[in-house]
Amino acid sequence: MALIISALMLWFLQQAKAVDPTVAATLSSDSTEVGQPVELNIQINGSQRAQVPDKIDVEGLTVIHTGQQTQVQMQNFTITSSVMHTYTVQPDHAGKFTIPAITIEVDGKKLTTQPLALTVAGNSGGAGSSGGSSSNSGASSPNGQNPEVANKIAFSEIVLPKQTAYVGETIPIEIRVYFDASVRVQMNSVPTVKCEGFTIQNLTQPHQEQIEKNGRRYNFVSFKTAITPVKSGKLTLGPATLPYVAMVPQHRRASRPNGGNMDSFFDDDLFNGMLGGYTQEELTVKSNETDLEIKPLPATGQPGNFSGAVGLFSMATEASPLKLNTGDPITLKLKISGRGNFDMISAPHIVEEIGWRSYPPSSKFTADDDVGISGSKTFEMALIPEEKKAKLPVVEFSYFDPIAEKYVTLNADRLPIAVEGQGTPAPVAQASPASQPVSTPIAAKSVNDINYLLTGPAHWGESFDPIFTEPVFWKSQGVPFLAFLAFIGFQVNRRKGKDAVARRLAEARRQKSELMKILQREDTDPATFYSAATRYLQVEAASRSNRNPASIASAEIITMRPLDATTGNALQSIFATHEELHYAGEAVTRQKTPPAQRESVLDALKKFENARD
């Protein structure tokens, strides 16, 4: 029977291999608008062994591999297999794009898909072109000089791919500036953007070219960057302001009453230019403002190991060596690639830690663009197996997908490993022949030996052994001894309990002292300051209980002690601000906590500490 099944399986496999593999690429839609992604599907028929790229480079589009599906069918005793690879295509701006032909190696053969066209329109809500007109968003002079001329020289706009986002979601923006091509202009700085409620990346080097817009020639300058909202609600971005110097023609001089035609002749614009009739003016071009609706991250379904990463990501796993002895280290590399807020990506979480010892990982970020939205972050850590293992431990990374609007948890590949060298049990000592007791032969009594006269009753005693060799003696002595040991144990445990309380209070005082040093420093950035403030409250709240400070939430802290409404609101504000700054990434480290804000927080901490039952 087994032979028949094996033969059938071999025949099925031969039938499956008989189909020549093919590849085809399709788009879920050939048109979309900025902020609305589409799906690219690459279907491979006739094979399940194909090498597809993780991402596809298209100027103006972000194309990332997001999953695959495998399907096996049998029809008329013919087996066909197919694999569908799905990519998410995110437009960066409006325009017409071509996804090029993609070469895929299938069973050693190179097959190519057909090119696909995609048309991207501007966002219907206006996010794709957020610039104002030249009259409202044009240039102005800081000294109030020649505003009419300045408005004709330059105008600016801010372009965003979307106007609705989530807290922690990184949004690419472009600042576009148009200078009249007939005017000589010099820029001495980069634009500054008003972005309250956002963190902003450094601006890229400007891209410059000459274009035609509305029938006029302009010197076009583009700056790209990215913003990340740190709080929810309606937020305003802009304006973007750029100072520059322009060579502006001087106004004509008023003709002298008796100057005749000669003055009019030399007042001509041609001679003004030839004779140096230009002046330098310091002007400023200012863009429009644009509003964004920022939604909070959902609390429902949030994984416990979520660190604030928002975007689209994938994870690859490498490990070496795969064959080792117990106690030897394994170098585990986890590469997280995609598009999102890489500042908030922390090391993946090891779920299964039993039998493993790990050390803090190192990280390295490699950007795929000038702004730092797309790229990869590689974590390298040392894992040491403490017992025999057949696979790597379970490692998870969680992030929030703003397109699907849900949390996603990625699992690292559990690569097979071989761990050898488990310790053998200690040998049991064997008694040597010399140490074994030697039996003494007992002489046999002779029948003719003289028996002595008995002086008492027969068998009056079973043994002449001392009483301390009897079990009853030791049992009677053990009762008071055990009672003495119990008394000693009770006193030791009682003292240990007092010592544990004393140690806990001493540790709480030490931690509070270290945290207070951070809180009182004038150069402490807001993220570090509010992190120390929340930790101070948790340590103080846990000082009178045998609890982990990190397990005490803000709502519980406020109800633990009698507080007035003002102090309670101040403590809630501390935790809320800490939560907002948690999503700000590394940008807030360049700021300092305002003195008035620092004193207000310190006053709230003191009131909480003094409000004891």
PyMOL commands that set and color helices and strands:
alter all, ss='L'
color gray80, all
select helices_A, chain A and resi 2-17+147-153+260-266+269-274+342-344+433-435+467-469+471-520+526-542+549-551+554-560+565-582+587-590+595-610
alter helices_A, ss='H'
color red, helices_A
select strands_A, chain A and resi 22-27+31-33+38-45+50-51+55-58+61-75+78-91+95-99+103-106+109-112+116-121+139-140+154-159+164-166+171-180+185-187+192-193+198-200+207-213+216-229+233-237+240-249+278-286+290-295+311-320+323-325+330-340+349-350+356-358+362-367+374-385+395-401+406-411+418-420
alter strands_A, ss='S'
color yellow, strands_A
deselect
rebuild
show_as cartoon
